[in-house]
């Protein structure tokens, strides 16, 4: 693939609550799958008020996030050294491997976040409190 162009509305919405092995129970659009990405993952996540991705880390994957819609509270940092940050549309944040991160929609409207992760390995969330560095 030299290039690909995709309209977000053309990506089918996937309900993660239908997949037992994949928490949380959120809706996503797997844009990376649709684009045929091989060196990274890209997903648009949809959050109703109060929904969140729990504080977690990855052993290999670096993740970049961008708020498209909504108001979020971020929990970022290594275990024992975390910080809470407010994030509105236009906010980016990144977590390198083994660094804890999580976010909650604290607004009254739906929130939408773009996430990009690399490398595209099977790297399930780890409990940051169990990581020794």
N, C-alpha and C positions, 0 to 999 in steps of 0.2 A: 504494500500500500504506500503510494507516494503521498497521497492526501485524501481527505474525506470531509464532507460538509454535511451537517445534520441540524435539523430544527428540533429543539427540545420537545415541541408538541408531537413530533413523530415518534418519540421514544415511548413505548408502552410503560405504563405505571405498574410497578411490581409491589404487591402487598407482602411485606416480610413476615407478617403474622401467620401466613400460610406455610412457612418454612420453619419447622421445629428447631433445627440446629442454629438458626440465625436470630439471636436477639439484636436489637430491640424490635418491637412490633411496629415499625414505621413503614411508610410508603416511600419508595425510591424510583428514580429513573436511572437505569444503569447505562449511562451514555458511553462509557468506555467500551462496554460489550458491543453496542451498536456501531461505534466507530472502528471497532476492530483493533483497539489499542493492545500493544504487546509489551511495552516498556513501563506502563503505569496503569493505574486504575482511576476512573473518573465516575462520580456518582452525584446525582442531585437528590438530596434528602428533604422530606417534607415533615414538619413538626406541627402538631396542633398545640395550643397553649398547654404548658406543663410537661409536654413530652421531652425526652432527653436521650442522649447517648451517655451512658455512665462513664465515670472516670476510669480510664484504662490506658494501656501502653501496648506497643508492638515491639517485638525483638529485632526486626529488620526494617520495617517499613517506616519511611518518613511520610507525614501527612500534612497537606496544605488545605486550609478551609477558607471559604469566602461566603459571607452572608449576603444573600440576594434579597431576602425579605425577612422582616421580623426583628425581634429584640431577644438577645440571648445573654445568658450568664455563662462564662467560661470558667472551668477549673483547670488550671495549667501548672505544670511543674512536677518535679520529682517528689516522691513520697516524703513527707515531713517538711517540704519546702514549697507548698502550693500557693497559688495566687488566684484570686477571683477577679475577672475582668468583664466589663460590659461590652457587648458587641452589637452594633446596629448595621443596617445595610451599608455595604462598602468596606466592612472590616475584614481583614485577612488575619489568620493566625496559622502557625505551623508548630508541629511537634516532631522532633527527631526521634529515632528509635530509642526505646527505653525511657521516654519522658511521658509522664501521665498527662492525659487530656480528656476532657468531657465537656458537654455543653447542654444547656436546658433552655427551651423557649419560655421566656418569662413575660412575653407580651400577651395581649388579648386577641391577637390575630394569628393566622397560620404563619409559620416561619419556613424559610427555604434556604438551604445551605449547599453549596457546591464543595465536594471533597475530591482531592487528587492525592493518590498515594503511589509511592514507588520505593522499591521495585514491586512488581505485581505478584508477590508471593503469597502463599497461604500462610497468613500471619495472624492467627486469632488474638483477640484482646487478652492481655496479661493483666494481673492485678499489680499495679505499680508498687504496692506495699511489699510485694514478694521479690522485687528486683534488687539485687545487690550490685552496686557499681562503685 
